[in-house]
Amino acid sequence: MNTISMTVQVDALLMQALQEDISSEDVTTNAVMPNAVQGEVELICKQDGIIAGLPVFARVFQLLDEKTKITFYCQDGDTVQKGQVMGIVSGDIRVLLSGERVALNYLQRMSGIATYTHSIAELLKDSHIKLLDTRKTTPNMRIFEKYAVRVGGGYNHRYNLSDGVLLKDNHIGAAGSVTKAIQMAKQYAPFVRKIEVEVENLDMVKEAVQAGADIIMLDNMKPEEMRQAIAIINGRAETECSGNVTKENIQNLIDLGVDYISCGALTHSAPILDISLKNLHAY
């Protein structure tokens, strides 16, 4: 996550999270630490996984106090193990206490997504298939969650509704047919934009090919039906399969010949990675 995106997009979101957690004051910290005292605390991993979100974790503390120092012993994308000390946060103890929960919430969530994504991406490593995320993200967390997918070895589908044309079932219903929806999208969208259309049966596949779709998403089809669909498409469009894809069933999709597999579970079902701040002490 580069410095520009951190400043332009992320800082405002982090400040909202901090304001949610500290609406007026941190009454507990102010009770036990009325004055500034310098100290440090260890960042410890309590579970094996892939770490993601270290710059975000650090930024939370720096927004509270720019003098806070963070030293990491690993970097985003590294494999971490239970019991590993991943870094040290040092500065005003009041800042360390007040920023702890928000900073860990981001780091745990992002690392959980990276870990889950990595576990699925490993199943695809010997194929040409790219693993994609979706827009099924936590509100106001999309930039963090999609970044975590990339750290875990996945790829990002469109970032938001402004980022690309994807004609889903309700868009097709609104337009009247697959053909009409594709024609209208081609007339409206800039010529540099690809047109992707979601289909649910072989008749829709044939119609999408004839109408000139650039990408055809095979949604909630059975593996054998998808195999037939890919044969019909025959390289005339890129192919993506989607619909309740998980680590447990993705193996059934690898040999179909599809170009992309999109998986909402990467962001909506990944468990957090257990991480904590421990051994705080003054110096």
VOLOKOL-386583 format. One record per residue (C-alpha): x, y, z. Coordinates in steps of 0.5 Angstrom, whole numbers, plus 2048, in hexadecimal, padded with zeros to 3 digits. Layout:
! VOLOKOL-386583
XYZ ...
! end
This chain:
! VOLOKOL-386583
800800800 8048067FE 80480D801 8008117FC 7FA80C7FD 7FB80C805 7FB813805 7F5814800 7F080F802 7F280B808 7F481080D 7EC81380D 7EA80C80E 7EF80A814 7ED811817 7E580F817 7E780881A 7EB80C81F 7E5811821 7E080B821 7E5808827 7E680E82A 7E081382A 7E381782F 7E8814833 7EB80E835 7E980E83C 7ED80783E 7F380A83C 7F381183E 7F180E845 7F7809846 7FC80E842 7FA815843 801817841 80581683B 80A81083C 80F80D836 80E805836 80E800831 80A7FA82F 80B7F382B 8077F1825 8067EA825 8037E5820 7FE7E0824 7FD7DB81E 8007D9817 7FF7DD811 8007E280C 8017E980F 7FE7EF80B 7FC7F680E 8037F8811 8037FF80E 7FC800810 7FD7FE817 803803818 7FF809815 7FA80881B 7FF80A820 80280F81C 7FB81381B 7FB813822 802815823 80781681E 80C815822 80A80E823 810809821 80E80281E 8147FD81C 8117F7818 8157F0818 8117EE812 80D7F180C 8077F0809 8067E9805 80B7E680A 8097DF80D 8097E0814 8087DB81A 8057DA821 8097DE826 80D7E2821 80F7E9823 80D7ED81D 80F7F4820 80F7F9825 80B7FF826 80E80582A 80C80C82D 80780F831 804809835 7FD80D835 7FE80C82D 80080582D 7F9803832 7F480882E 7F6805827 7F77FE828 7F07FB827 7EF7FF820 7F67FE81E 7F57F681F 7EF7F681C 7F17F8816 7F77F4816 7F47ED818 7EE7EE813 7F37F080D 7F87EA80F 7F27E5810 7F07E7809 7F77E6806 7F87DF80A 7F17DD807 7F37DF800 7FA7DC800 7F77D5802 7F27D67FC 7F77D97F7 7FC7D37F9 7F77CE7F6 7F77D27EF 7FF7D37EF 8007CD7EA 7FA7D07E5 7F97D67E1 7F37D87E5 7F37DF7E8 7EF7E07EF 7EB7E67F0 7E87E97F5 7E17ED7F5 7DD7F37F7 7DB7EF7FD 7DF7F3802 7DD7F6809 7DB7FD808 7E1802809 7E67FC809 7E67FB801 7ED7FE800 7F07FA806 7ED7F4804 7EE7F47FD 7F67F67FE 7F67F0803 7F37EB7FD 7F97ED7F9 7FE7EC7FF 7FB7E57FF 7FC7E47F8 7F67E57F5 7F47EA7F0 7EF7F07F0 7E87F07EC 7E57F77EB 7E67FC7F1 7DF7FF7F1 7D98007EC 7DD8067E9 7E38017E7 7E07FC7E2 7DA7FA7DE 7D77F37E1 7D07F27DF 7CD7ED7E4 7C67EA7E4 7C27F07E6 7C57F57E1 7C37F07DC 7BC7F07DE 7BC7F77DE 7BF7F77D7 7BA7F27D5 7BF7ED7D2 7C77EB7D2 7C87EE7CB 7C47F47CD 7C87F57D3 7CF7F47CF 7CD7F97CA 7CB7FE7CF 7D17FD7D3 7D57FE7CC 7D28047CA 7D38077D1 7D98057D4 7E08087D1 7E38037CC 7E98027D0 7E47FE7D5 7E37F77D5 7DC7F47D5 7DB7EE7DA 7D47EB7DA 7D27E67E0 7CE7E07DD 7CA7DA7E0 7C97D57DB 7CB7D37D4 7C67D77D0 7C97DD7D3 7D07DB7D2 7CE7DB7CA 7CB7E17CA 7D17E57CE 7D67E27C9 7D27E47C3 7D17EB7C6 7D87EC7C7 7D97EC7CE 7E17EC7D0 7E07E87D7 7DB7E37D8 7DA7E17DF 7D77DB7E1 7D37DC7E7 7D07D67EB 7D17D17E6 7D37C97E7 7DA7C77E5 7D77C37DF 7D37C97DD 7D97CE7DD 7DD7C97D9 7D87C97D4 7D77D17D4 7DF7D17D3 7DF7CD7CD 7D97D17CA 7DD7D87CC 7E37D57C8 7E87DA7CA 7E37E07C7 7E37E37CE 7E77E27D5 7E37DE7DA 7E27DF7E1 7DE7DA7E6 7DB7DC7EC 7D67DA7F1 7D77D87F8 7DE7D67F7 7E27D47FD 7E97D07FF 7E57CA800 7E27CA7F9 7E77CE7F4 7EA7C77F2 7E47C57EE 7E57CB7EA 7ED7CB7E8 7ED7C67E2 7E77CA7DE 7EB7CF7DA 7E87D57DD 7ED7DB7DE 7EA7DE7E4 7E77DC7EB 7E47E17EF 7E37E07F6 7DF7E47FB 7E17E0801 7E87E3800 7E57E9804 7DE7E7807 7E07E180A 7E87E180C 7E97E0813 7ED7E5817 7F57E4818 7F67E4820 7FB7E9821 7FC7ED828 8007F382B 8037F0831 8087F2837 8077F9837 80C7FC83C 80F80383D 81780583C 
! end
